[in-house]
Amino acid sequence: MPNGTLATYTPSQNHVGVNLTYTKFLFVQVRDDEAIGAKLRTAGSSIARGFFNDFDADGTRDIQAHETIQFFVSDRRTDAEGLAAARYLVQVSGKYRPRLQEVELELRRRLGDAGDVVSLDGAHRNPRYTSAELYEQAYRRAQARQSGRQAKNVFILPMSKTAEWWQMSALDRHAYFYPHVDGKTGQPVHGHARTAEGGVQTLHRRLFHNPDGYERKGEFDFITYFECADEHIGAFDQVHQALRDTSKNPEWAFVEEGPLWRGTRLLRW
Ligand code: HEM
């Protein structure tokens, strides 16, 4: 080290904070389902060109495709608002972010004023709080990806963490993912991973970070994504409820949930 100076540790420069691949969710709220049908289908097949369709993806493929696309349709929910009310959704993923931006522009151009598009960007990163032991428990035993024919159901929940969370040191935040003693009550608690362990073998899960950083005004810090077969829909709701219980998982006190989008994977719109 030159002149005996101490290197400054900058978390954003370590391997954990690096965006490995990008993803973009495009939520489409259409004005009139019947009238827009053909337009939406044409737009869908046009943007899909050159992408591998993830509907048939499962955990058995040796080489994962670089650029993927997947289509979804929501369950009809009358109580939903905003993002959660969007009827159609497409997700594109790849290493080259401008390519995903092109897809967004093309979709917007093709739909014109027939539909509103809301875009959420995410990035896949290395796990930050996961030790080798937690990896064994929460990832290696996890539900492998199944095709959209088997794991039809999708839940997408964008969320942010409070300023108080981000003010804590990374080491202090780390504890919330493990069984620990809650500093506020003095009681032993399960923490995030143990609270959620009922979903490890039934839900296929993905976590995306905001590619541009956290605590950005009007944006989410994370997008969480889950797939499951029909018989495990209840598992998602059960794990989600359990995580919200701060007597088991004090981490959720720092969570600001966005709208939950529920739907089905499709080969095409
Ligand atoms: C199904 C069982 C689940 C397991 C085993 C699990 C496990 C984990 C683990 C081990 C991490 C730490 C990742 C890291 O090292 O960076 C994590 C992070 C996270 N999980 Fe879960 N999780 C589950 C379900 C859920 C659910 C249902 C939600 C939301 C509804 C959720 C939201 C999150 C979020 C937002 C993070 C990132 C938190 C942060 O970095 O501050 N998880 N999860």
Residues whose N, C-alpha, C, O or C-beta is under 5 A from the ligand:
A	BS01	HEM	N126 P127 R128 Y129 T130 A138 L157 F177 A193 A196 E197 G199 V200 L203 F222 T224 V239 H240
